[in-house]
């Protein structure tokens, strides 16, 4: 049986917003930190990471996605501000936050967590924080300059994205970076 690495996302496809994200990434990169930037075509908000799933589970996942999509109307997601995981003293991931639209993304993530958990998918241990990952930190090189760049960008305005669908994505890991393909799409 064929399996694939999967996640459920809100894709960021607005060209202006993606360009502003790239500008933020360039400012982070200018710090000299050892970063792996998310490719512009891969920028998204993950509602639920599923891991490796058998293709036979796609229908179950889509059913959960449909229930999640029913909980909200199409909405505007406003991307603003920079955050980090796990904490400012040990930065592994740099992300842009969701200001407006946070309640809707949390509602959908909660339904996905509940429905998929019931189907045997692994439950998250941490609370869902709506965010768009822009970079992963590979080493501690120039950590102080990276922290300063993050501080300078703390209130950066990235823009608004109209959200009217969620997608089940297949992630193919390649040496040059991941490649994402839409498997199924559910309208809100």
N, C-alpha and C positions, 0 to 999 in steps of 0.2 A: 504494500500500500504506500502510495506516495505521500510524503510529508513536506511541509514548508514552514519557514519562520514567518510568523504573522503578528500583525497589530492592527488596531482600529484607530483611525485618525480623522482629524479635520485637516485637510490639506490647505496650505497657504499658497494661493495661486495668483493673487493680485500682484501685478508686475511692480507697481509703485511700492507696495509694502515689502516685497521681496528685495527690491533695490535698497530700501532703507535698512533692511536686515543686513544686507551685504556691507553697507556703510558702517554699521555697528561692528560687524565682524572685522572689518579693516582697521577700525580704531583699536579693537582688542589685540589684533595681530601686531599692530605697531608697538605694543608694549614689549615685544621681543619674547613673550611667553611661548612655551612649547605647546601649541594648540592644534587640534584637528578640527577644522571648521566644517560645519554641515553644509553640503553643497546646496546652492540656491534652489535647484529643482527638487531637493529632498526636504525642504523646510515644511514642518507640520506640527500639529499638536497631537500627541498620543493620548487617546482616551483610555485605551487598554492594551497592554502588551500581552500577547498570548503565548509566545514561545513557539516551539515546533509543534504543529498540529497536523493530523492526518487530513487529507482532502475530503474525506467522508464527513468531517465535522463542519464543513463550510455552511451547510444548511442550518445547523444549530446556531452557529455564530450569527448568521444573517437574521434569524428569528430574534435573537437577543438585540441586535442592532435596530431592528424594526420597533421593538418595545421601547428602546432608549429614545429613538427618534420621535416616538409618539408623545414623549413627556414635554417636548418644547415646540415652539413655533420657530420658523426661520428667524435668526437673530444676527445682530452685529457684534462682532468680537473686536474689542479695541486693545491693541498690543502696546503696552507701555511699561518702561522700567526694566532694569536688569536684576537678576537674582542668581544665586549659586546653590549647588548641592555639593556635598552635604552641609557645609557651613563656610563662612568667610575665612576661617583659619586653615581650612583644608578644602580647597576648591578642586572639584573633579569635573563639574558640568557648569557651564554658563548658559543662562536662559533669559528670554524676554517674557515678561509677565502678561497676564490677561487682566485688564482692568474691567472694562465693560464686557458682559457676556460670560463672566466667571460663574455666575449662578447656573446658567444653562449648561455649560460644560460640566460642572460638578453634578448636575442632575442626571445628565446622560451617562457620565462615568459611574455614578452610583447604581443606576439600573443595569448597566453592563456588568458591573462587579457582582450584583445580586444574581442576575439571570445566568451568567456564565459560571459563577461559583456553584450554583445549583446543578449545573451540568458537569461538574467535576473539574473545571478549569481552576488553576491555582489562584487563590485570593491574594490581593495585595496586603502587605503588612502595614504600610504607611498610608496616611491620608492622601487623597488625590490633590495635587497642586497644579492648577491649569498653567501650562507654560509651553513655550516653543524653544527647544534646545537650539543654540546657535554654535556652541563649541564645546569640545571635551579637552580637558587639560591632560597632557601626556606626561609631564614631569614638573618639577618645581622651579625650572629655569625662569628667572625674572618674575618670581611670584609677587614681589612688592610692587613692581610696575604694573602687573596685571590687576592687582587689587586696586591700585590708584585709578586705572582706566575704568574698572567696574564702578568705582565710586563716582567718577566724572559722568558716567552714563546712567546713573541710578534712576533718573527721571526721564530718560530718552523717550520721545514720542515716535512710535514706529508707524502707526496707522490703524485703519479699520478694515476688517474683512467681513464680508457678508457670508454667513454660514447657513446653507440650505441643504447640506448632505454630509453624510459620514461615509467612510470607506474602509473596507477590509483590504489590507495591503499585504503583499508578499515581499519579504525582504531577502534579497540574495546578497550574501556577503562576498565581496571581491577585494583583492589586495589594494586596489585604488580607492575603495570605499563602497558602501552599500548601494545597491540598486533596488528601487522600489517599484512594484507593479500593482495596479488596482486589480483585485480579484472580484469584488462585488461592491456595489454602491447603493446606499439607502438614502432616499430623500427625506428631509424633515418636513 
